[in-house]
Amino acid sequence: MVGSSPTPIAGWVLSAGSNWAAANIAELMTIVGIYVHAFFLIFAVGFPIVVLTLESIGIWREDEDYLKLARNASKLWGITFAAGAVTGTLVEFGLVVVWSGSIALIASMAAAPLIIELYAFIIEIVLIGTYLTTFNRFKRWKGGHVLIGIGVLFGTNLSAYMILAVNAWMQVPWGTGAMVAQTFLPWVPSLGPQIVDPAKLKILATVLPVVGSSLLSSPGAFQLLSNFTTDPWIAVLNPEANATYLHNLLAAVIVTSFLASAYLSFKILKGYGKEGYNWKGLKVSFLVGSIATFLQPVAGDVQGRLLYEFQRNIFNATEGIPKNGGYDPVISLLLYGNLNHYFLGSNYLASLLPPGDTLGQLTLNASNTYAPFLHFLYYSMVISGVILVVLSIGHFGLYSNFIRKLVNVLFRMKIETFVLYGSFVGSALAILASVAGWASREMGRHPWTVYGLVTYNDVVNAHQITPLFTSAVIALEIGILLAGLWGIHMIYFKKLDPRRRGGVSH
């Protein structure tokens, strides 16, 4: 339906210009809150794989060192789970109170995934306490304890999948058919079957800026606005959901694995604890991170193709396609199998906009404005990923004489030195790639809460949001982050006694 004439719904344009300033202020505290939550969340999602791998190897080899490593690492799992629950509650509270109009979205397309997410969270709560308190309790069959950990991992990843499915729907609103193309963004293809009620969605976009938080107290308004989809599972059925989940899962594993490697490398270099014990943990954590690093380009390629298909304006901005279009041999080869495909730029997309499509023009203006930042963030992620692949290949020199010699020739260092210092480089680059990747994804979606349907100023609370309130919330969010870091420090660094160098330590 690209280029088709606009439907009457195109007259939605939103009588909420005054809400943009409030939305911009509110967005800042939301960004900080999500990143603080993400810091703890990635440990809850990715780090259990390292912990369970260590425990499984210990059981298989009957090696108490691996079991002790798993037990010590599980404390970090527990701390970050608790901090993640606190920050997640804060983020959800902000979602309902600050972005109060989004409750209509939660009650419709997000209803089924968020209900499942609640049950997944209950599974986590029940099983993680059991897992953390029952080490060495399974005398006859130690694998039973691993199964409990797998249960926690299942709950965590089910929860993460459902949350990310909702985010993916906000990026690619599957189930809206040709509505997005016919209404605001003519370059967007048909997004599956149309299960959205256009009349109710029109009411939603019109009254949300006025109704705002009264949705919480007015059942009549809530019933009128919430049920604008006929399929509560539509967010889970979104083709973007699987790619988003896999990409974020692998990112969590990479970040946490390399951070664990950096901690163990620090202990080895400083002489804390038995060197052989620390090397056992380092080899496992680096291996897990390496495997995830090799898989990540595949997941990234899938997500990039979806971006090209559904969000062409963001794709152009992140890849640096000029406004008048141009050639990109690498991207052309990946997408079309040749080097000569000509990519149409934002000027072509602008030519598709029907007269009076204010939000379509605003979308392209935002993409063009943010393009340098998006391009920088995106390629910061890509370049970091390439270096991580090099580090991951090099680490196999611990097992391969050929790679060992190659590392020695290229980097002029022993493979053990390469792995030790590569752990620090890898952890820094993994964090950089994760932060940059998520920032480019969310920044590119401006000015939309739901791409092509609902702008983010439509769902912000109609009441004034002051800089003082925003500053107070940000201070609270940073305080929670510092408290969590303090807890990690007390467990993993405070007990590193210099007098016990070379002996048994944490």
Wavefront OBJ file of the C-alpha trace (Angstrom):
o trace
v 0.000 0.000 0.000
v 3.039 2.274 -0.235
v 2.110 5.471 -1.978
v -1.620 4.882 -1.660
v -3.923 7.744 -0.917
v -4.427 8.513 2.759
v -7.446 7.203 4.567
v -9.604 9.393 6.796
v -7.490 8.147 9.700
v -4.713 10.372 8.400
v -6.486 13.298 9.983
v -5.562 12.034 13.449
v -2.864 14.566 13.937
v -2.672 14.991 17.455
v -3.724 18.019 19.346
v -0.955 17.667 21.858
v 1.874 19.891 20.742
v 2.312 21.231 24.221
v 3.085 17.713 25.462
v 6.323 17.432 23.513
v 8.316 19.353 26.120
v 6.971 17.176 28.928
v 7.739 14.058 26.908
v 11.328 15.168 26.306
v 11.884 15.765 30.032
v 10.227 12.486 30.979
v 12.227 10.583 28.390
v 15.504 11.441 30.118
v 14.546 9.760 33.396
v 13.175 6.792 31.471
v 16.445 6.351 29.563
v 18.473 6.331 32.793
v 16.001 3.953 34.456
v 16.053 1.491 31.569
v 19.853 1.441 31.403
v 20.132 0.927 35.171
v 17.583 -1.880 34.933
v 19.399 -3.347 31.941
v 22.702 -3.459 33.834
v 21.209 -5.860 36.371
v 18.904 -7.567 33.903
v 21.711 -8.751 31.632
v 23.255 -10.607 34.579
v 19.919 -12.268 35.365
v 19.485 -13.295 31.706
v 23.018 -14.055 30.512
v 25.129 -14.899 33.554
v 23.200 -18.063 34.588
v 24.579 -19.727 31.463
v 28.111 -19.216 32.807
v 27.112 -20.397 36.287
v 25.340 -23.533 35.063
v 28.179 -24.340 32.661
v 30.672 -24.205 35.528
v 28.479 -26.402 37.712
v 27.828 -28.928 34.943
v 31.550 -29.252 34.206
v 32.242 -29.694 37.920
v 29.701 -32.503 38.188
v 30.883 -34.162 34.977
v 34.580 -34.026 35.940
v 33.953 -34.438 39.656
v 36.067 -31.320 40.169
v 35.314 -29.287 43.282
v 37.013 -26.193 41.842
v 34.321 -25.796 39.189
v 31.587 -26.387 41.763
v 33.088 -23.740 44.013
v 33.371 -21.341 41.078
v 29.694 -21.916 40.288
v 28.691 -21.398 43.919
v 30.639 -18.138 44.179
v 29.320 -16.911 40.828
v 25.736 -17.706 41.836
v 25.926 -14.969 44.487
v 26.241 -12.414 41.695
v 23.258 -14.042 40.020
v 21.256 -13.562 43.214
v 22.322 -9.941 43.791
v 21.549 -8.857 40.241
v 18.224 -10.686 40.263
v 17.164 -8.772 43.376
v 18.403 -5.444 42.001
v 16.766 -6.211 38.664
v 13.445 -6.819 40.391
v 13.705 -3.469 42.216
v 14.688 -1.480 39.125
v 12.122 -3.311 37.010
v 9.411 -2.285 39.457
v 10.620 1.302 39.245
v 10.558 1.222 35.444
v 7.045 -0.247 35.413
v 5.890 2.330 37.953
v 7.257 5.071 35.714
v 5.595 3.507 32.710
v 2.185 3.658 34.360
v 2.527 7.014 36.112
v 4.771 9.033 33.778
v 3.737 7.442 30.486
v 0.211 6.851 31.737
v -1.405 6.594 28.334
v 0.621 3.471 27.658
v -1.686 1.542 29.962
v -4.059 1.339 27.009
v -1.295 -0.406 25.060
v -0.552 -2.689 28.003
v -4.205 -3.706 28.219
v -4.408 -4.581 24.534
v -1.505 -5.870 22.464
v 0.690 -6.375 25.567
v -1.915 -8.100 27.730
v -1.063 -11.723 26.943
v 2.757 -11.397 26.964
v 2.769 -9.405 30.200
v 0.499 -11.904 31.948
v 2.873 -14.683 30.903
v 5.799 -12.529 32.041
v 4.217 -12.278 35.488
v 4.020 -16.065 35.800
v 7.600 -16.360 34.509
v 8.711 -13.941 37.227
v 6.975 -16.101 39.841
v 8.908 -19.121 38.542
v 12.133 -17.137 38.953
v 11.308 -16.047 42.510
v 10.409 -19.551 43.659
v 13.309 -21.372 42.055
v 16.201 -18.928 42.438
v 15.952 -19.020 46.220
v 15.913 -22.802 46.070
v 18.906 -22.869 43.740
v 21.022 -20.495 45.824
v 20.380 -22.305 49.110
v 20.722 -25.922 48.027
v 24.317 -26.168 46.821
v 25.829 -29.453 48.134
v 22.371 -30.658 49.205
v 22.036 -33.125 46.315
v 24.333 -35.951 47.392
v 23.070 -38.789 45.224
v 22.370 -36.917 42.019
v 23.962 -33.474 41.802
v 22.354 -32.925 38.422
v 19.106 -32.224 40.248
v 20.539 -28.932 41.411
v 21.447 -28.030 37.825
v 17.855 -28.754 36.796
v 16.630 -26.230 39.360
v 19.028 -23.696 37.845
v 17.734 -24.504 34.370
v 14.242 -23.855 35.709
v 15.326 -20.399 36.876
v 16.989 -19.804 33.516
v 13.771 -20.814 31.755
v 11.703 -18.403 33.839
v 14.186 -15.573 33.302
v 14.322 -16.028 29.560
v 10.576 -16.481 29.231
v 10.155 -13.204 31.096
v 12.760 -11.500 28.915
v 11.169 -12.851 25.736
v 7.747 -11.478 26.612
v 9.089 -8.038 27.543
v 11.164 -7.886 24.372
v 8.184 -9.058 22.304
v 6.266 -6.019 23.533
v 9.194 -3.763 22.640
v 9.430 -5.431 19.234
v 5.723 -4.728 18.623
v 6.323 -1.071 19.415
v 9.042 -1.151 16.757
v 7.079 -3.229 14.246
v 3.327 -3.082 15.062
v 2.397 -6.429 13.582
v -1.306 -6.936 12.979
v -1.978 -3.442 11.644
v -1.964 -4.491 7.998
v -1.538 -1.511 5.672
v -2.665 1.065 8.249
v 0.787 2.492 8.932
v 1.527 2.909 5.227
v -1.884 4.377 4.457
v -1.799 6.747 7.394
v 1.677 8.151 8.079
v 4.644 6.195 6.692
v 4.090 5.084 3.081
v 7.407 3.188 2.846
v 6.299 0.645 5.460
v 5.044 -2.662 3.977
v 1.894 -4.439 5.105
v 2.367 -5.553 8.697
v 0.498 -8.841 8.720
v -3.276 -9.164 9.058
v -5.216 -6.133 10.245
v -6.499 -7.064 13.680
v -6.431 -3.496 14.987
v -9.750 -1.650 15.169
v -9.089 1.632 13.279
v -11.959 3.472 14.967
v -10.750 2.658 18.468
v -7.159 3.421 17.570
v -8.271 6.787 16.223
v -10.028 7.515 19.531
v -6.907 6.371 21.370
v -4.630 8.743 19.473
v -7.069 11.615 19.862
v -7.872 11.414 23.567
v -4.749 9.968 25.169
v -3.078 13.359 25.518
v -6.176 14.640 27.303
v -7.152 11.584 29.322
v -3.663 10.538 30.410
v -3.511 9.126 33.924
v -7.296 9.184 34.353
v -7.190 5.808 32.625
v -6.126 4.489 36.011
v -9.274 5.745 37.727
v -11.932 5.746 35.026
v -13.160 2.268 34.052
v -15.305 3.775 31.318
v -12.365 5.454 29.626
v -10.237 2.385 30.171
v -12.767 0.066 28.498
v -13.237 2.489 25.633
v -9.564 2.842 24.845
v -7.877 -0.394 25.775
v -9.337 -3.093 23.576
v -8.312 -1.910 20.127
v -6.930 -5.303 19.067
v -8.836 -8.532 18.594
v -5.803 -10.776 19.174
v -3.960 -10.425 22.500
v -1.171 -12.674 21.166
v -0.245 -10.395 18.288
v 2.946 -9.099 19.952
v 4.231 -12.655 20.385
v 3.446 -13.477 16.750
v 5.469 -10.502 15.525
v 8.377 -11.675 13.285
v 10.575 -9.047 14.953
v 10.127 -10.651 18.386
v 12.384 -13.684 17.840
v 15.200 -11.628 16.344
v 15.002 -9.043 19.138
v 15.091 -11.719 21.827
v 17.989 -13.683 20.330
v 20.060 -10.556 19.712
v 19.549 -9.305 23.275
v 20.115 -12.726 24.859
v 23.453 -13.130 23.094
v 24.429 -9.570 24.056
v 23.683 -10.378 27.719
v 25.788 -13.533 27.570
v 28.682 -11.692 25.899
v 28.707 -8.820 28.396
v 28.468 -10.978 31.509
v 30.917 -13.615 30.271
v 33.608 -11.063 29.479
v 33.017 -9.232 32.759
v 33.469 -12.530 34.612
v 36.625 -13.145 32.593
v 37.932 -9.694 33.472
v 37.334 -10.332 37.190
v 39.196 -13.637 37.091
v 41.994 -12.081 35.028
v 42.307 -9.355 37.667
v 42.698 -12.022 40.344
v 45.339 -13.858 38.310
v 47.340 -10.736 37.545
v 47.181 -9.570 41.175
v 47.921 -13.019 42.544
v 44.692 -13.459 44.494
v 43.838 -17.098 45.098
v 45.159 -20.202 43.415
v 46.136 -19.451 39.830
v 44.940 -22.828 38.542
v 41.548 -22.322 40.153
v 41.136 -18.891 38.567
v 42.273 -20.143 35.163
v 39.617 -22.851 35.212
v 36.907 -20.225 35.628
v 38.502 -17.890 33.101
v 38.644 -20.538 30.396
v 34.971 -21.383 30.837
v 33.697 -17.787 30.963
v 35.817 -16.744 27.968
v 34.638 -19.803 26.031
v 30.969 -19.050 26.713
v 31.484 -15.433 25.668
v 33.322 -16.519 22.521
v 30.554 -18.860 21.402
v 27.951 -16.124 21.917
v 30.184 -13.687 20.010
v 30.338 -16.029 17.006
v 26.529 -16.374 17.003
v 25.797 -12.671 17.427
v 26.552 -11.603 13.812
v 23.926 -14.084 12.611
v 21.301 -12.624 14.949
v 22.401 -9.095 14.050
v 22.097 -9.847 10.350
v 18.519 -11.054 10.803
v 17.601 -7.951 12.782
v 19.291 -5.713 10.212
v 17.246 -7.278 7.420
v 14.053 -6.670 9.386
v 15.095 -3.065 9.934
v 15.594 -2.670 6.184
v 12.192 -4.185 5.471
v 10.049 -2.429 8.080
v 11.898 0.758 9.103
v 13.672 1.995 6.009
v 14.181 5.525 7.318
v 16.038 4.204 10.379
v 18.051 1.803 8.235
v 19.203 4.657 5.994
v 20.218 6.729 9.004
v 22.171 3.964 10.736
v 23.935 2.823 7.558
v 24.744 6.375 6.469
v 22.814 6.264 3.186
v 22.881 9.830 1.747
v 19.598 11.736 1.460
v 19.727 11.437 -2.336
v 20.586 7.752 -2.142
v 23.794 5.944 -2.965
v 25.763 2.720 -3.171
v 27.069 0.629 -0.282
v 28.872 -2.449 -1.651
v 29.031 -4.310 1.681
v 25.359 -3.834 2.547
v 24.407 -4.516 -1.059
v 26.295 -7.808 -0.976
v 24.631 -8.852 2.282
v 21.104 -7.941 1.199
v 21.138 -8.637 -2.551
v 24.176 -10.810 -3.228
v 25.821 -8.218 -5.473
v 27.865 -5.057 -5.045
v 25.833 -2.695 -7.197
v 22.430 -2.176 -5.580
v 21.421 1.477 -5.391
v 19.828 2.417 -2.058
v 17.142 5.098 -2.181
v 17.611 7.837 0.402
v 15.335 9.870 2.622
v 14.518 12.316 -0.182
v 12.814 9.477 -2.037
v 10.921 8.486 1.113
v 9.823 12.134 1.508
v 8.465 12.089 -2.049
v 6.074 9.296 -1.032
v 4.446 11.339 1.718
v 0.909 12.529 0.928
v 0.109 16.228 1.412
v -0.534 17.132 5.035
v 1.285 14.111 6.470
v 2.835 16.070 9.328
v 3.942 13.049 11.339
v 5.497 11.368 8.327
v 7.570 14.478 7.678
v 8.417 14.713 11.376
v 9.629 11.100 11.274
v 11.994 11.787 8.374
v 13.197 15.005 9.982
v 14.001 13.086 13.179
v 15.846 10.389 11.233
v 17.890 12.985 9.344
v 18.636 14.928 12.527
v 19.741 11.854 14.464
v 21.494 10.246 11.477
v 25.080 11.174 12.521
v 24.466 9.856 16.051
v 22.713 6.725 14.813
v 25.505 6.034 12.325
v 28.153 6.525 15.014
v 26.333 4.362 17.568
v 25.581 1.619 15.075
v 29.138 1.342 13.814
v 30.512 1.586 17.338
v 28.520 -1.570 17.951
v 29.680 -3.207 14.710
v 33.382 -2.377 15.153
v 33.265 -3.500 18.787
v 31.702 -6.752 17.613
v 34.449 -7.325 15.031
v 37.156 -6.842 17.679
v 35.289 -9.211 20.006
v 35.330 -11.838 17.252
v 39.122 -11.390 16.920
v 39.543 -11.772 20.694
v 37.319 -14.846 20.668
v 39.279 -16.506 17.881
v 42.560 -15.646 19.569
v 41.472 -17.173 22.865
v 41.335 -20.603 21.186
v 45.108 -20.428 21.144
v 44.782 -21.934 24.619
v 43.799 -25.161 22.814
v 45.316 -24.800 19.310
v 49.050 -24.558 18.583
v 48.327 -22.884 15.227
v 46.286 -20.075 16.787
v 48.805 -19.816 19.621
v 51.601 -19.168 17.126
v 49.399 -16.776 15.130
v 48.641 -14.708 18.239
v 52.336 -14.631 19.103
v 53.241 -13.364 15.620
v 50.439 -10.781 15.305
v 50.351 -9.430 18.848
v 53.872 -10.222 20.078
v 52.643 -11.819 23.286
v 51.995 -15.198 24.800
v 48.497 -16.573 24.452
v 47.993 -16.461 28.230
v 48.824 -12.736 28.266
v 46.511 -12.191 25.280
v 43.617 -13.850 27.093
v 44.222 -12.042 30.384
v 44.341 -8.552 28.899
v 41.837 -9.461 26.189
v 39.309 -10.051 28.971
v 39.468 -6.381 29.965
v 39.259 -5.192 26.370
v 36.415 -7.619 25.667
v 34.341 -6.544 28.654
v 34.708 -2.840 27.756
v 33.800 -3.447 24.108
v 30.882 -5.712 25.018
v 29.399 -2.996 27.223
v 30.002 -0.369 24.528
v 28.339 -2.515 21.862
v 25.350 -3.257 24.083
v 24.784 0.379 25.080
v 25.291 1.689 21.545
v 23.082 -0.948 19.951
v 20.117 -0.313 22.240
v 20.541 3.471 21.982
v 20.499 3.407 18.174
v 17.415 1.172 18.195
v 15.400 3.394 20.524
v 16.680 6.744 19.239
v 15.841 5.730 15.685
v 12.184 5.187 16.571
v 11.583 8.864 17.326
v 9.021 10.375 17.445
v 7.003 7.202 17.937
v 6.039 5.123 20.954
v 4.483 2.649 18.539
v 6.146 3.129 15.177
v 3.726 4.755 12.767
v 0.759 4.695 15.135
v 1.238 6.505 18.462
v 3.800 9.220 19.157
v 5.527 9.319 22.506
v 4.012 12.659 23.468
v 0.592 11.007 23.141
v 1.163 8.748 26.125
v 2.980 11.079 28.521
v 1.076 12.168 31.618
v -0.892 15.317 30.901
v 0.212 16.809 34.225
v 3.362 18.909 34.285
v 6.636 17.014 34.628
v 9.217 19.350 36.084
v 13.006 19.209 35.788
v 13.146 18.921 39.597
v 10.986 15.793 39.560
v 13.043 14.334 36.744
v 16.276 15.048 38.609
v 14.935 13.406 41.771
v 13.942 10.250 39.897
v 17.295 10.080 38.108
v 19.081 10.467 41.462
v 17.019 7.564 42.830
v 17.855 5.414 39.813
v 21.568 6.139 40.097
v 21.392 5.479 43.833
v 19.976 2.011 43.181
v 22.755 1.360 40.668
v 25.421 2.418 43.166
v 23.838 0.284 45.891
v 23.964 -2.747 43.623
v 27.575 -2.043 42.665
v 28.441 -1.658 46.340
v 26.934 -5.076 47.054
v 28.978 -6.627 44.250
v 32.113 -4.906 45.527
v 31.583 -6.157 49.073
v 31.255 -9.764 47.951
v 33.803 -9.981 45.154
v 36.460 -7.377 45.948
v 36.306 -6.595 49.660
v 37.243 -10.171 50.550
v 40.286 -10.248 48.281
v 42.816 -10.213 51.084
v 46.341 -9.190 49.918
v 47.773 -11.365 52.675
v 46.253 -14.421 51.010
v 47.898 -14.061 47.619
v 48.418 -17.455 46.159
v 46.111 -19.076 48.680
v 42.440 -19.805 48.602
v 40.320 -16.687 48.013
v 36.881 -15.823 46.779
l 1 2 3 4 5 6 7 8 9 10 11 12 13 14 15 16 17 18 19 20 21 22 23 24 25 26 27 28 29 30 31 32 33 34 35 36 37 38 39 40 41 42 43 44 45 46 47 48 49 50 51 52 53 54 55 56 57 58 59 60 61 62 63 64 65 66 67 68 69 70 71 72 73 74 75 76 77 78 79 80 81 82 83 84 85 86 87 88 89 90 91 92 93 94 95 96 97 98 99 100 101 102 103 104 105 106 107 108 109 110 111 112 113 114 115 116 117 118 119 120 121 122 123 124 125 126 127 128 129 130 131 132 133 134 135 136 137 138 139 140 141 142 143 144 145 146 147 148 149 150 151 152 153 154 155 156 157 158 159 160 161 162 163 164 165 166 167 168 169 170 171 172 173 174 175 176 177 178 179 180 181 182 183 184 185 186 187 188 189 190 191 192 193 194 195 196 197 198 199 200 201 202 203 204 205 206 207 208 209 210 211 212 213 214 215 216 217 218 219 220 221 222 223 224 225 226 227 228 229 230 231 232 233 234 235 236 237 238 239 240 241 242 243 244 245 246 247 248 249 250 251 252 253 254 255 256 257 258 259 260 261 262 263 264 265 266 267 268 269 270 271 272 273 274 275 276 277 278 279 280 281 282 283 284 285 286 287 288 289 290 291 292 293 294 295 296 297 298 299 300 301 302 303 304 305 306 307 308 309 310 311 312 313 314 315 316 317 318 319 320 321 322 323 324 325 326 327 328 329 330 331 332 333 334 335 336 337 338 339 340 341 342 343 344 345 346 347 348 349 350 351 352 353 354 355 356 357 358 359 360 361 362 363 364 365 366 367 368 369 370 371 372 373 374 375 376 377 378 379 380 381 382 383 384 385 386 387 388 389 390 391 392 393 394 395 396 397 398 399 400 401 402 403 404 405 406 407 408 409 410 411 412 413 414 415 416 417 418 419 420 421 422 423 424 425 426 427 428 429 430 431 432 433 434 435 436 437 438 439 440 441 442 443 444 445 446 447 448 449 450 451 452 453 454 455 456 457 458 459 460 461 462 463 464 465 466 467 468 469 470 471 472 473 474 475 476 477 478 479 480 481 482 483 484 485 486 487 488 489 490 491 492 493 494 495 496 497 498 499 500 501 502 503 504 505 506
